[in-house]
Amino acid sequence: MKSIQVWTVALLIGAASSWPASAARADTVLYEDPGFIKGKQSLVQALDITAPGTLTVSLENVPWLDTIQGLQFFLSSSTAVMGGPQNAGVDSYKVEPGTLFVHWSGDAEGAYKMGVYKLEVLFKPDALPVPLPPALPLLVSGLGVLWAVGRRRRPLLVGSAS
């Protein structure tokens, strides 16, 4: 009976170790700013990237007060510009670790000379596998120790006199 239990546990451990695992991925909001542009204005925001991944920049004109004309953005590092200026919208960039800069500009024309925009920068790191295989030998060795301790114990004899 006990050997059936041992084989059942071994079979379950083997099945669990062969189960396909997918890496967890999550987007991180690096920068989010609804803001104002007064007249003709240009703004910049520095971003620290710690791992390779994909950076998605979203810039949109919010229809309130005056409309921002020529609303655009681009991404740069300290040594180069990544792509040319993009009109308001969404664009993604493959990036490496380092400091990057998001630049955006526009011209608020109208009665108030003030327009509203929304800028959002998301970062999705490249998938890194979660290191679970080292846990399997620990589990198996722990079960082996429990099995060995269980075999060493002798049942107490009921009703024996000393």
C-alpha beads as a LAMMPS data file, in Angstrom:
LAMMPS data file: protein, C-alpha beads

162 atoms
161 bonds

1 atom types
1 bond types

-500.0 500.0 xlo xhi
-500.0 500.0 ylo yhi
-500.0 500.0 zlo zhi

Masses

1 110.0

Atoms # bond

1 1 1 0.000 0.000 0.000
2 1 1 2.797 2.438 0.863
3 1 1 4.635 1.839 -2.411
4 1 1 1.477 2.794 -4.320
5 1 1 1.408 6.108 -2.440
6 1 1 5.087 6.741 -3.190
7 1 1 4.571 6.031 -6.901
8 1 1 1.473 8.243 -6.975
9 1 1 3.397 11.155 -5.423
10 1 1 6.292 10.617 -7.850
11 1 1 3.889 10.594 -10.791
12 1 1 2.226 13.832 -9.615
13 1 1 5.607 15.530 -9.160
14 1 1 6.681 14.416 -12.632
15 1 1 3.458 15.748 -14.163
16 1 1 3.768 19.056 -12.324
17 1 1 7.382 19.534 -13.424
18 1 1 6.472 18.994 -17.076
19 1 1 3.570 21.470 -16.980
20 1 1 4.258 24.313 -19.418
21 1 1 4.941 27.553 -17.595
22 1 1 4.608 30.982 -19.152
23 1 1 6.550 33.970 -17.915
24 1 1 4.635 36.747 -16.207
25 1 1 4.577 39.996 -18.154
26 1 1 3.179 43.309 -17.135
27 1 1 3.222 46.779 -18.551
28 1 1 4.682 49.427 -16.276
29 1 1 3.478 53.000 -16.557
30 1 1 6.692 55.046 -16.572
31 1 1 5.037 58.390 -17.139
32 1 1 1.434 59.593 -17.347
33 1 1 0.589 63.267 -17.620
34 1 1 -2.486 65.153 -18.672
35 1 1 -1.113 68.649 -19.080
36 1 1 -1.420 72.060 -20.667
37 1 1 0.445 73.658 -23.514
38 1 1 0.420 77.454 -23.335
39 1 1 1.026 79.115 -26.683
40 1 1 3.933 77.439 -28.467
41 1 1 5.691 75.086 -26.078
42 1 1 8.110 72.142 -26.047
43 1 1 8.502 69.742 -23.113
44 1 1 10.784 66.804 -22.237
45 1 1 10.739 63.951 -19.716
46 1 1 13.684 61.688 -18.783
47 1 1 13.049 57.951 -18.305
48 1 1 15.363 55.391 -16.670
49 1 1 15.112 52.021 -18.427
50 1 1 16.609 49.147 -16.394
51 1 1 16.066 46.201 -18.770
52 1 1 15.583 45.610 -22.486
53 1 1 11.977 45.780 -23.650
54 1 1 9.346 47.725 -25.566
55 1 1 8.486 51.340 -24.843
56 1 1 5.071 52.559 -26.033
57 1 1 4.420 56.303 -26.221
58 1 1 0.844 57.599 -26.541
59 1 1 0.128 61.300 -27.066
60 1 1 -3.350 62.679 -27.682
61 1 1 -5.004 66.046 -28.039
62 1 1 -7.787 66.515 -25.451
63 1 1 -10.620 68.641 -26.854
64 1 1 -10.894 71.276 -24.146
65 1 1 -10.151 74.985 -24.312
66 1 1 -8.157 75.487 -27.547
67 1 1 -6.977 72.829 -29.980
68 1 1 -3.240 72.156 -30.015
69 1 1 -1.875 72.448 -33.547
70 1 1 1.134 70.371 -34.598
71 1 1 1.078 68.173 -31.488
72 1 1 3.982 65.740 -31.931
73 1 1 6.565 63.707 -30.026
74 1 1 9.843 61.847 -30.480
75 1 1 12.124 59.654 -28.382
76 1 1 15.862 60.162 -27.948
77 1 1 18.837 58.929 -25.965
78 1 1 21.830 61.032 -24.978
79 1 1 23.496 60.158 -28.296
80 1 1 20.746 59.652 -30.900
81 1 1 17.155 60.342 -31.933
82 1 1 14.942 57.252 -32.271
83 1 1 12.791 57.899 -35.315
84 1 1 11.613 61.282 -36.486
85 1 1 8.899 63.424 -34.933
86 1 1 5.558 61.584 -34.802
87 1 1 2.179 63.267 -34.922
88 1 1 -0.089 62.694 -31.932
89 1 1 -0.949 59.002 -31.650
90 1 1 0.747 55.804 -30.478
91 1 1 4.170 54.424 -31.387
92 1 1 6.336 51.627 -29.944
93 1 1 10.115 51.392 -29.727
94 1 1 12.435 48.486 -28.931
95 1 1 14.778 49.861 -26.233
96 1 1 17.863 48.827 -24.264
97 1 1 18.753 49.829 -20.678
98 1 1 19.771 53.455 -20.171
99 1 1 18.307 56.943 -19.927
100 1 1 15.848 57.931 -22.647
101 1 1 14.024 61.198 -23.226
102 1 1 10.487 61.763 -24.500
103 1 1 10.064 65.146 -26.207
104 1 1 6.668 66.609 -27.134
105 1 1 5.566 69.965 -28.472
106 1 1 2.623 71.844 -29.899
107 1 1 1.076 75.233 -30.516
108 1 1 -2.185 76.158 -28.753
109 1 1 -3.963 78.599 -31.031
110 1 1 -7.274 80.217 -30.198
111 1 1 -8.932 82.552 -27.739
112 1 1 -7.221 81.141 -24.643
113 1 1 -3.864 80.163 -26.207
114 1 1 -4.014 77.072 -23.985
115 1 1 -4.616 73.463 -24.984
116 1 1 -4.781 70.142 -23.125
117 1 1 -2.892 66.943 -24.002
118 1 1 -2.488 63.503 -22.473
119 1 1 0.884 61.729 -22.595
120 1 1 1.371 58.141 -21.449
121 1 1 4.573 56.078 -21.617
122 1 1 4.355 52.318 -20.977
123 1 1 7.241 49.874 -20.657
124 1 1 6.992 46.122 -21.187
125 1 1 10.216 44.263 -20.329
126 1 1 11.284 41.342 -22.486
127 1 1 10.091 38.067 -20.969
128 1 1 12.446 36.537 -18.454
129 1 1 11.744 32.956 -17.339
130 1 1 10.849 32.434 -13.703
131 1 1 13.451 30.109 -12.144
132 1 1 11.250 27.305 -10.796
133 1 1 13.394 24.201 -11.559
134 1 1 15.556 24.626 -8.405
135 1 1 12.388 24.196 -6.319
136 1 1 11.695 20.694 -7.683
137 1 1 14.812 19.004 -6.197
138 1 1 14.044 20.654 -2.847
139 1 1 10.505 19.281 -2.935
140 1 1 11.668 15.774 -3.863
141 1 1 14.387 15.745 -1.181
142 1 1 11.887 16.954 1.434
143 1 1 9.442 14.198 0.502
144 1 1 12.314 11.678 0.650
145 1 1 13.221 12.795 4.168
146 1 1 9.601 12.482 5.303
147 1 1 9.378 9.016 3.775
148 1 1 12.627 7.913 5.487
149 1 1 11.484 9.238 8.880
150 1 1 8.159 7.456 8.465
151 1 1 9.888 4.140 7.761
152 1 1 12.163 4.387 10.822
153 1 1 9.317 4.687 13.289
154 1 1 8.168 1.415 14.732
155 1 1 4.600 0.961 15.775
156 1 1 4.061 0.794 19.536
157 1 1 2.926 -2.571 20.803
158 1 1 -0.401 -2.239 22.576
159 1 1 -0.776 -4.109 25.837
160 1 1 2.867 -5.150 26.237
161 1 1 4.236 -5.181 29.762
162 1 1 7.739 -4.185 30.596

Bonds

1 1 1 2
2 1 2 3
3 1 3 4
4 1 4 5
5 1 5 6
6 1 6 7
7 1 7 8
8 1 8 9
9 1 9 10
10 1 10 11
11 1 11 12
12 1 12 13
13 1 13 14
14 1 14 15
15 1 15 16
16 1 16 17
17 1 17 18
18 1 18 19
19 1 19 20
20 1 20 21
21 1 21 22
22 1 22 23
23 1 23 24
24 1 24 25
25 1 25 26
26 1 26 27
27 1 27 28
28 1 28 29
29 1 29 30
30 1 30 31
31 1 31 32
32 1 32 33
33 1 33 34
34 1 34 35
35 1 35 36
36 1 36 37
37 1 37 38
38 1 38 39
39 1 39 40
40 1 40 41
41 1 41 42
42 1 42 43
43 1 43 44
44 1 44 45
45 1 45 46
46 1 46 47
47 1 47 48
48 1 48 49
49 1 49 50
50 1 50 51
51 1 51 52
52 1 52 53
53 1 53 54
54 1 54 55
55 1 55 56
56 1 56 57
57 1 57 58
58 1 58 59
59 1 59 60
60 1 60 61
61 1 61 62
62 1 62 63
63 1 63 64
64 1 64 65
65 1 65 66
66 1 66 67
67 1 67 68
68 1 68 69
69 1 69 70
70 1 70 71
71 1 71 72
72 1 72 73
73 1 73 74
74 1 74 75
75 1 75 76
76 1 76 77
77 1 77 78
78 1 78 79
79 1 79 80
80 1 80 81
81 1 81 82
82 1 82 83
83 1 83 84
84 1 84 85
85 1 85 86
86 1 86 87
87 1 87 88
88 1 88 89
89 1 89 90
90 1 90 91
91 1 91 92
92 1 92 93
93 1 93 94
94 1 94 95
95 1 95 96
96 1 96 97
97 1 97 98
98 1 98 99
99 1 99 100
100 1 100 101
101 1 101 102
102 1 102 103
103 1 103 104
104 1 104 105
105 1 105 106
106 1 106 107
107 1 107 108
108 1 108 109
109 1 109 110
110 1 110 111
111 1 111 112
112 1 112 113
113 1 113 114
114 1 114 115
115 1 115 116
116 1 116 117
117 1 117 118
118 1 118 119
119 1 119 120
120 1 120 121
121 1 121 122
122 1 122 123
123 1 123 124
124 1 124 125
125 1 125 126
126 1 126 127
127 1 127 128
128 1 128 129
129 1 129 130
130 1 130 131
131 1 131 132
132 1 132 133
133 1 133 134
134 1 134 135
135 1 135 136
136 1 136 137
137 1 137 138
138 1 138 139
139 1 139 140
140 1 140 141
141 1 141 142
142 1 142 143
143 1 143 144
144 1 144 145
145 1 145 146
146 1 146 147
147 1 147 148
148 1 148 149
149 1 149 150
150 1 150 151
151 1 151 152
152 1 152 153
153 1 153 154
154 1 154 155
155 1 155 156
156 1 156 157
157 1 157 158
158 1 158 159
159 1 159 160
160 1 160 161
161 1 161 162
